[in-house]
Amino acid sequence: MNVHGACNHSDGQKPFSIGVIGGGIAGSTIALRLAERGIQVELFEAGKSLVNGPPICHLHAGGNLYREISDEQCKTLLKQSIDTLRVFPQTANIRPTVVAVPERDKGEPSSLIDRLNLLQKTYANLVNNDPLNQVLGSPEEYFKLYYREELEELANKPVPNSPASLDDWMIPLAKNLNLSQFKFPFILVQEYGLSVFRLAATANLAAEKLPTCSLNMNARVIDVEQDSQDNSWQITYQQYDSDINDHITHSTHVDYLVNACGFQTGKIDDMAKLPRKRMIEFKAAYITHWAECEGIWPEVIFHGERGTPDGMAQLTPYPEGYFQLHGMTEDITLFRKGLVASTTDSAQPQLGESFTKKIQFGWKSCDVHTRSERAIKHMAKLLPAYKSATVGGTPLFGAQQIPGEDPSLRAADISFAGNRYARSEIVKASSALNAANQVLIKLYDDGLLAEKPTEIHPEQQMPVTSGFTQEVVVSMAEALTVQRNYPSALARPVKY
């Protein structure tokens, strides 16, 4: 939904302020969306920069990674992903994704075709309604099927330096796989990568540029309390002051509160005395380097049963031979006791101590190497040449919240409770813009916005955020990789 809200002080209406707690992709997008409409926003983030957290790497334009989710969730993710690319145009790694089903897997690739046809039709309709929605290539080429004979022919062709066709993307894969291990067809689909570092860069740049967005960095919220008379909120937070080598406690008042604390959303819910059922799941993805890599690769998804030793394997390419790996087993991306739920006593699910230590203090070197090497071995089962890859850096990791009690939920955005209180509950980054628009609508319904939000193009919703050049975004993203101790290649676009 693309909506435009009038500036909050139009028609003589008294200005109001919004407090957004949490500067992840959800909190940053909500804050920027409202600030671009002239609403005064106070954004509180406990870290040094915006958009940290779970290992975002994939746009999820159609949810093709997930066999278990509904067609409706897939269509929702497709639409939300298109809007996301229109607002954050410099964040996509533009290359297709290949879905392959190993012989060992119980599933059949043919079972995915009806959904792909539905998504292709949905994409074509979106482009017909607005040509600017064509951000995933031509709808006619949204996906293509490859059978064994075609792949055997492609395996005999030289690897192109720069892929110029869908077939070119398949050549490195055809040359490196033992095709007898797989079912057919393979599916190539226009699912793009999403750079967490360029998302972070865009958010930081926009927040600094917008005069209506007040940034409170290194700010840990320790209490929220609502005034029973006017429903405003007092936010109490602590910030480190280097001059005195101690934390100083501050407080501020806002007219509306948005809880966008990610996996810690339940802590603010508890402070606000607004219960909620949710789960959180700790996950990690592993940075590896494949020096022998030839050519520019697509992303590759090898389907598998989640949580088993043969769980899905995901190969996400970056420049200079770097690849991010997921292995959906408890020894790699998933963790034993890494999925926990809230209780009747608290809206905040409690992760075990080993997870909280990783989040607070980082990983031990031995854990980095052990799990990264497991990820490499897991990938090498299906892509044998990958056994020569090495550990390439610290894992990307974090805890992902899932509202409700369905761990397969992927398309979720926001919920409202009490008076003047919203909680962002996105599962995928592409849902953040829709969450922001829902807040805008709620502000009108609650009488804070003077004019009803109307349909508007995503770029017009957020002209500052969408207006940065690729050069500026990449430069900032590279600085963030240095600050966060990751290879700078992860900040750069996949070029072809």
Buried (B, 14 or more C-beta within 10 A) or exposed (E): EBBBBBBBBEEEBEEBBBBBBBBBBBBBBBBBBBBBBBBBBBBBBBBEBBBBBBBBBBBBBBBBBBBEBBEEBBBBBBBBBBBBBBBBBBBBBBBBBBBBBBEBBEBEBEEBBEBBEBBBEBBBEBBEEEEEBBBBBEBEBBBBBBEBEBBEEBBEEEBBEEBEEBBBBBBBBBBBBEBEBBBBBBBBBBBBBBBBBBBBBBBBBBBEBBEBBBBBBBBBBBEBBBEEEEBBBBBBBBBEEEEEEEBEEEEBEBBBBBBBBBBBBBBBBBBBEBBBBBBBBBBBBBBBBBEEBBBBBBBBBBBBBBBEEBBBBBBBBBBEBBBBBBBBBBBBBBBEEBBBBBEEEBBBBBBEEEBEEBBEEBBEEEBBEEBBBBBBBBBBBBBEBBEEBEBBBBBBBBBBBBBBEEEEBBBBBBBBBEBBBBBBBBBBBBBBBBBBBBBBBBBBEBEBBBBEBEEEBBBEBBEBBBBBEBEBBBEBBBBBBEEBEBBBBBBBBBEB
